[in-house]
């Protein structure tokens, strides 16, 4: 972090002119200082900027009171100070969110971004399994939104569309990631998160001695076979 934090290569920026984050800053700092050494044990933490913003209740994960985003250069943390679930989801839940987004940063840098549905499924699955590697936690709510029986109904659809271009702002023949990840349209809410978590979790079972932290640069196509084994 920028001063006496976990590391000088995590640069934290608070959007806080009105003081809405004053009471939350210690929790953010604690989460960062929790995550950095955990990552350091398995790989090199990325040099990255971290933007922390106070947002509306409707802008965060309803069950958490916060959420995160990442690209190659930036991790963004959104916290809703007035959300009824936020207080109980500081501490380790917030730290797990930080770890999840840091994995995205490393994955995006390793594979030059996301282009296909398979890229997104694998990216979310890797992040979830990376968090499990660091914390030993149970799957997050969005990573267990469907049972394995329910997931099997969508395996063939996922295989058919694995290499298809996909975006949250689709154009042309792009798949709509809102449908796969967030339940827009005919697919179940959080299908993509749960499916990605399961297929990335299947990969080490099929390839012993692999862990999520060691798969950052693994091509997304290599995970497609896990769909067949998962469906068996």
N, C-alpha and C positions, 0 to 999 in steps of 0.2 A: 504494500500500500504506500501511499505517498509520504507518510511520516514514520512513526514508531509502530508500524503495523507488521503484518506477517512477512511482507516482502516489498522491496522497492519497485518491483516490476508490476504490481497491481496498483493502478492509479485511480483513486476513488473520487468521484465528483457528485456532490449532493445538489440537487435542484431544490433550494430551501430558503428562498428569499423571505417567505412568510413564516418560517419556523415550524412548518407542519411535521418535519422529520426530526425535530430536536429530541423528542423522547425515544425515537427509534434508532438513532445513530449508534448508541452502544450495542444494540442487538445486531445491527449490520456488521459493525466492527468485530464483534464476537464470532459471528458466523464466518467471516472471512479468515479470521485467525484460527478457527477450527479447521476449515477446509484446506488451507494452503499446505500445512504439514502432511495432511492425509494424502494429497496429490503427490507431494514430494517423495513419498515412500514408493510410489509406483511409476512415476514419470516426471518429466520436467514441467512444472506449471507454466502456462503461457504468459508472456508479457501482454497485458491488456488493460484497457480503460474500463472502468465500472461506473455506470451512471445510475444513480438512485433517485427515484422520483416518487412523490406522493400523488395518488390517483383516486378516481372515483371508485366506490364499492363495486360497480358493475364492470370495472376494467380488469379485475383479478379473478383467479380461480375461486369459485364460490366457497369451496370447502377449506380454503387456505387463507384468504385475505391478502395474498401476495401472488406474484407470478414473475417470470423472467423470460428474457429473450437474448439472443446472441447472434452475432455474425463474426466474420474473421477478425474484426478489430475491436468490438465493443460488446460487453455484457450490460444489459439493462435490467435493473430490478425495479419493479413496481410494487409499492406497498400502499394499501388503503388504510390510513390511520383510524378511520371510523368504522371499519369493518368488524362485525361481531366475532369473527373467527380469527382475526389477526393475532391477538395476544397469545392464544394457545398454539399458534403455529410459527412462533419465533423460535429461537434455539435451534435444535437439530433440523426441524422441517425447513427452516430458512437456509441453513447450511447445506442441506441436500439440494435445494434449488440452485444455490451458487455452484455446487459441484456439477450438477446437470448442465448448467449453461457453460461452464468451463470446458466440459467435454465437447460441447458443440463447437466452441472456438477451435479446439485442437483438431476436431474432425474436419471442419470446414477448411482449415489450412492444409490438412494432409491430403484432401481429395479435391480441392479447388471447388468447393461449394456443392450445392444440391441441384440436380437437374430432373431426376425421374421420381416416380412414386417409390421405387425401391430405395433410392437414396434417402428419402425422408423416413421411410419405415426403419431403415438401418440406423440412421442418425439418431432417431428417438430411442430405438432399442439399445444402442450403444450407450447413450447417456444414462438411461435407466439402469442398465447393468453395471455401468461404471460407478454409479452412486451405491448400488448394492455391494460392489467390491470394496468401496471405501467405508461404508457404514454398517454393512450387514443387515440392512433393513428389509422389511417386507415390501413387495411392490407398492408403488403409489396407487392412489385410487384410479387414476387414468390408465395405469398399467395392468389393472385387473378388472376392467369394466365389463368384460365378457368372459364367460367360462371357456375352457378348451373345447367343449362340445359346440358351443355357439360359434367360436372362432373357425372351426372346421368348415362351417357353411360358406366361408369367404376365402378359403385357401385358393380355389381355382380362379376366382376373380382376381386375387392378388397376383397369382402367377401370370395370368394373362396380361396384366397391366404393369408388371414390375418394371419393365424398361420404358414405359410410356412417360413422356414429359408431363410434369405436374407442377402446379403453382398455386399459391394462395390468391394470385391475381391471374387466373387462367385466360389465355387467348388462343385462338385457333383450335387445335385439337388437344390442348393441355387438359389433363385431369384437374378437377377442383380439389385441392387439399382440404378445404373446409369440409367437404363431404366425407373424406376418408378419416380425418382427424377429429372433427368437431361436430359430426352428425348432421350436417346440412344435407338435405335431399333424402335419399332412401337408405343410406347406410347408418349403422348404430353410432351413437355418441362414443367417441374415443376409441373406435375400432382400430385405427392406425397405431395409436400409442400401445394398445394391448398387444396387437399382432407383432409390432416391431420388437417389443420387449420379449415376447416369446420366441421369435425366430432367432434373435441374437443370443438369447439364453440357450437355445438349442445348439448353436454353433459349437461352443466348447464341449458339449456332450459328444458331438460327432468328430471333433478334432481336439483330443486331449492335449493338455499343457498350454491351452490358449486361455487368456483372460480378457475381459473387456478393455483394460488399459493397454493390452498388447495388440489390439485390433484397430487402432485409430486410422491406419492407412490401408486397411483391408478393403479391396474393391466391393462395392455393394453387390455386384453380380455373384460374388462368392457365397453370399448368404441365401441365394434363391433356393439352393438345394435343401436348406433347412425347412423350407415350406413343405417339401415332399415328406421329409422325415417327421415333421410335426403332425402332418395329416395322417400318418400311418397308425 
